[in-house]
Amino acid sequence: MNYANFPLDKRIPLPSTEAEKGEDFIDVERLLGMAARQAKVVAVCAVIGLFLGVIYLQTTPKQFTSVASVLIDEGLNKVVDDISAASATQQTDATILSQIEILNSARLASVVVDKLKLDQNDEFMYPPQSALAKGIGFLRGVVAYFRGGSSTDDIPGIQNVDAATRQAMIAVARHDYAVLKLQTELTADRNGRSNVITLGYQSTNPALATAITKAYADAYLADQLNASFDATERAAVWLQGRLNELRQSSQQAAMEVEKFRAEHGLSANSDGQLLSGKQLSDLNAQLIVAQADTARASARYQQYKAIVDSGSENAFNDSAIASDQPSSSVIIALKTRYLAISKRLQDVEANYGKDHPQAVALTKEKADVSAQIFGQLKQITESYRNDFQVAQARETELKQKIATAAGQSSADNESQVRLRELDQQAQALSTLYQTFLSRYQEASQQQSFPVGKVRIISDANMPLAASSPRTLRVMALSLVLGLMLGAGFGGLNEFNERFFRTGEDVRDRVGLKFLGYLPTIGGGKAKDTKPDDLPADGKVTSLSAAERRARMRVSLDAPASMFAETLRNAKIAFDVVMEDKGSRVVGVISILPGEGKSTVAANLAGLLAANGAKTLLIDGDLRNPGLSRSLGMESEHGLMEAVVNGQTWQSVGKVDRQTKLAIIPAVLRGQFSHTGELLGSAGMRRFIENAKETFEYIIVDLPPLGPVVDAKAFAPLVDGFVLVTEWGRTPRAMVRSMLESEPYIADKVVGAVLNKVDLKKLSKYGSFGGSEKFFDRYSSYYLEKSDARAKQAA
């Protein structure tokens, strides 16, 4: 069906603003619908883009690019690194970027400009330009002219100098411009993550591009070598000056060491030890020996002194004399003699008794030998006492010498600290001098190695084909830009879409029941002059009287058409809503003039009459009675006269012989400005009440709601309104605003129909699965005969 199901309740509340905004959310389905509707716009813009791309290709000079590759190679420096003061470091990203900046420097560009004399090459200075570039330059010139600025080619102060100076200034300016131009047009990029830098230059002349690229690569290599040589030379000069300073400082430090050693008597032996320290060490060793001798002498002396002190009787028993003593042999002989005497005495006394003269003699001799032994022990004890005293004296003397030497050594050690400090300074200066001397010799040798870290791995060759403009890329870009432009225009068209297109718009935007679509009458003549737009004098230029009358009888001429089916749907709608009404007054209204409400009213009334219902059609548009003109009714009296004079419908009504439809025309007589008061007057009420006694349906064609208040004045007499909106022309916001501002009328609107629908375009606005997508399948149920009937009537 071409209309939605409607509920049995009478009204649908207006949707809130928030809900309306929520409905505006663009989903994928709406995007696809927009794309389908704006496909022609996008296609036209794409064709325009391709056409502009072709023009660009035809007007743009061909550019040729020559490329050379340079490698930042650390391996080339291995020979130099063996003698170089500065070790080679791993190339980092920062290093590669620094080399690229060197390639883009003005100094290197100036070298190339001077070598090739590019500032005197007109082909380099003023290459041919594309039409686009010329246009941009022209616009810049116009802008600069209106801004009052000076030309960029003017040189400040050139007017105030002589001819020679002016020529020199021009030459310098040309040279600077050539350098800047070369810097801008040169491309230097790193090749991936490698240490390779790609140089490229683009020109309309392939030979010039190749020459510039080669010159740039050569200049870069020479610059690297010169930079290395200059840096080494500066380092050698600086090292030489530094060596002189270090030599003097080292010599002065050595002299201060020797001078300090001489002043403080800090002589050293072959081992580097001070003499005072050596002497103290020797004295300590001697003291240890002396203390040992003293202890040994003291022990011997005390031993013999104890023997002597025990008496002569015990002297023999205690006299243990070491064999190394001088008197040991005498004492041993005496002890041997003493023992022999003692043995003989024992024998004599044993044999002859103690009184025997020989025993007495032996006893006396024994005592004499004992006395001799005791005397010898006393002599030895005295000798040991002397040795002990001598050892003590020697020990005391050594202790005194050690104390004196220790004091001297302490003073020497304090001086030694300062001497060591001076010696360390002298050694450091000497080491630094040797280091700088070695580096100076290495730097001097490095000057003879003209090896850099850069080499050309791909030389610039003559380009055989143009690098730009690339036809495929330009055409693809033109197509993309055209599609984007078309999408922009299409989006703008969709953004400006504020009209009713589908039944969902009617239901969701303004909250009205949708009664159906009314296709354009006459095979799609949507742009023909509309009956409601006719001038007051009734003159029609685009449609004949017969064609206008045929439009008013579509539902009769083609009762099986889609147009008639929609009107039947409207009849069912107000029959349901007004089921408690005996006679039903239906007002046909629109918001703006020219939306086809008169055509809808005439066909609706004709359809009702053809179905056997007693129907009255009233032309209520007293200011512009388009319905009466379209029906070709010529009458002296109409609705206005009947209401003013208190007449009934029979006095002014006309009846169609075919359908028995009664019609009340409106006769325009001059400018009558009180039509609203007339339609809302008591006379009009009496007129309608009188008509209700005869007719089941009273269809009233009312003026538009927007420009006049006539429909509002007539609203109390109407049981329901049918709102006619033009497809793609009636603004949704205006309908919503009118309904919000006139709730009394809004409550009586039974539903809305979309008039003058282009069925071929309608499917593009319907949602997937919506009825709008299936109108081609409904065609077998519709039989359009309105065009044939119109031709026969003509």
C-alpha positions, 0 to 999 in steps of 0.5 A, a space after each residue: 500500500 502507499 499509505 500507513 495504517 492509522 489507529 482508531 484514535 483521533 490524534 497523534 501528539 506532536 513529537 518533541 524536539 529532542 525526539 526529532 533531533 534523535 531521528 536526525 542521527 545519520 546511520 549507514 542506511 541513511 548514508 546509503 540513501 543519500 548516496 543514491 539520491 546524490 549520485 548524479 551530483 557526485 558523478 557530474 563533479 567527478 566528470 568535472 574533476 577529470 576534465 580539470 585533471 586533463 586540462 592540468 596535464 595539458 597545461 603543465 610542463 613536464 618535469 624530469 628528476 635526476 637522482 644520486 645516492 650518497 652513503 655515509 660509510 664508517 668503513 672508509 675511515 678505518 685506515 685513518 682511525 688507526 692513527 686518528 686522535 678521534 675515534 669513529 662513532 656509530 652513526 645515529 639518526 641525529 647524525 644522518 639528519 645533520 648531514 641532510 641539513 648540510 646538504 640543504 645548507 645555503 653554503 653548499 647551494 652557493 658552491 653549486 650555483 657558482 660552479 654551474 653559474 646558475 644565476 646566469 641560466 635563464 632556464 633555471 631562474 625562470 622555468 616554464 610554469 603551468 597555467 595553475 601556477 600562472 593563475 596563482 601568481 597573477 592572484 598574488 600580484 593583484 593582492 599585492 597591488 591592492 595591498 599597496 606593497 612593493 614588489 618582491 623583485 625590488 631591491 631596497 636602496 637601488 634607486 640611490 646608487 650609481 649604475 655600477 653599484 646597481 649592477 653589482 646589487 642586482 647580481 648579488 640579488 640574482 645570486 641569492 635568489 638562485 641559492 634560495 631557489 636551489 635550496 628550496 627545490 633540492 630534495 635530500 631524504 634518508 633511504 629508509 633506516 639505512 645510512 644512504 641519503 638520496 639527492 634529487 633535483 627536478 627540472 623541465 630540462 633533463 640535462 640541467 637536472 642531471 648536471 645540478 644533481 652531479 654538481 651537488 654530489 661532488 660539492 658534498 664530497 668535497 665539502 666533507 673532505 675540506 671540513 675534515 682537513 680544516 678540522 685537523 688543521 685547526 686541531 694541529 695548530 691548537 695542539 702546537 700552541 698547547 704543547 709549548 705551554 705544557 713543555 714550559 709547565 713540565 720543565 718548571 714543575 721538575 725544577 721545583 721538585 729538585 729545588 725543594 729536595 736540595 733545600 730540605 736535604 731530602 737525598 735518597 738512595 738507589 731505592 728511592 728511600 730517604 737517608 734519614 729513614 734508612 739510618 733510623 731503620 739501621 739503628 732500630 736493627 742495632 738496638 734490637 741486637 744490643 737489647 738481646 746482648 744485654 739480656 744475655 749478659 745479664 742472665 750470665 751475670 746473675 747466674 754466676 753471681 748466684 753461684 758466688 753468693 752461695 759460698 765456696 762450699 757450693 761453688 763446686 756443685 753449682 759451677 756449670 761453666 760453658 765451654 765457650 768461656 775463656 777460663 773454662 779449661 782452668 775450672 774444668 782442670 780444677 774440678 777434675 783434680 778436685 774429684 780425683 782428690 775427693 776419690 783418693 780421700 775417700 779411699 784413704 779414709 775408708 782404709 786408714 781412717 780420717 786421721 791418717 796423715 795422708 787423709 789429712 793432707 788430701 783434705 787440705 789439698 781438697 780445700 785448696 782446690 775448692 778455694 781455687 775454683 771459687 776464685 775462678 768463679 768470682 773472676 768469671 762473675 766479675 767479667 760477666 758483670 762488666 759485659 753486662 754493663 757494656 751491653 747496657 751502655 751500648 743499648 742506652 746509646 742506641 736509644 738516644 741515637 734512635 730518638 735523634 734520628 726519629 726526629 729528623 725522619 719526622 721532619 723529612 717525612 713532612 717535607 717528603 709529603 710536599 716533595 711527593 705533591 710536587 713530583 706528582 704535578 711534575 709527572 702529570 704535566 710530563 704525561 700530559 705533554 707526552 699525550 699532546 705530543 703524540 696527538 699532535 704527531 697523529 693530527 699532522 699525519 692525518 692531514 696526508 689522508 684525504 679520506 672522508 666518510 662519504 662516497 657516492 654509490 649511485 651517480 646521477 643519470 639522465 632521466 629518460 621519462 618525466 617524473 611529473 605530472 604523472 598522468 595516472 596519479 593526476 587523474 586519480 587525484 582529480 577523480 578523488 577531488 571531484 568525488 569529494 567535491 560532489 560529496 560536499 555538494 551532495 551533503 550540502 543538498 542533503 543538509 538543505 533538505 527540509 521538506 517532506 519526502 516520505 510518510 515517515 517524515 509526516 509521522 515523525 516530524 509533525 505527528 500527523 497520520 500519513 494518508 498516502 502519496 498523490 503522484 504528479 498528474 500528467 506524466 510528471 509535469 511537476 513544474 507546470 503552473 499550478 491551479 492554486 498559483 493562477 493570477 486573479 484575472 484567471 489567465 492561464 498560459 501553460 495549461 488549457 481549460 480542458 487540461 485543468 478540468 481533466 486534473 480535477 477529474 483524475 479520480 473519475 477518469 482513472 478510478 483504479 489509479 494510485 491517485 484515486 487509491 490515496 483519496 479512498 484512503 483519506 475517505 476511510 481515515 475521516 470516516 473512522 475519525 468522524 464515525 459519530 457524525 451524520 453529515 461530515 464537513 471536511 476542510 482541505 487545507 495547505 500551508 503554502 499556495 500552489 500545493 494542489 489542495 484545490 485539485 485534491 478537494 475536487 477529486 476527493 469530492 468527485 470520488 465520494 459522489 461517484 461512490 453514491 454518497 451525497 457530496 457538496 464541494 465548496 470553493 472556500 478560497 474567496 480571495 483566489 478561487 482557483 477551484 472555480 476557475 479550474 472547473 471552468 464554472 462561470 456564475 453570477 452568484 457564489 458562496 459569498 452572495 449566499 452567505 451575505 444574503 442568507 440564501 441556501 446552497 440551492 440558490 447558488 449550487 451547481 450539480 454535475 450531471 455525471 456524478 451528481 456532485 453539487 458544487 458551490 463556486 466562489 465568485 471574485 468581486 473586486 478586493 473583499 478583505 473581510 473573507 475571514 469574518 465571512 467564513 466565520 460568521 453566523 451566516 456561514 454557520 447557517 449555510 453549512 447547517 442547511 447543507 448538512 440536512 441534504 449531504 453526507 459529505 461537505 468538502 470545503 477547499 479552504 485558503 492556505 494557512 500560511 498567508 491568510 486566516 480564513 481557514 482558522 476562522 472556518 475551523 469551528 465549522 469543520 469536523 476534520 481537516 485533510 492537510 495537503 503538502 507538496 512533495 519536496 517543496 513544503 518545509 517541515 519546520 513551517 508545518 510543525 510551527 503552524 500546528 504548534 501555534 494553532 492547536 485547535 486546527 492541529 487537533 482537527 487534522 485527520 491526516 496529511 497527503 503528499 501531493 505531486 510526488 515524483 514516483 521515480 525519485 521517491 524510492 531513493 528517499 525510502 528506507 530499506 524495506 519501506 513501501 516506497 521501495 516496492 511501488 513498481 510491484 504495486 503497478 499491476 493494481 493501478 490503471 493510470 488513465 488520466 492522461 488519455 482522458 485529458 487528451 480526449 477532453 481536449 
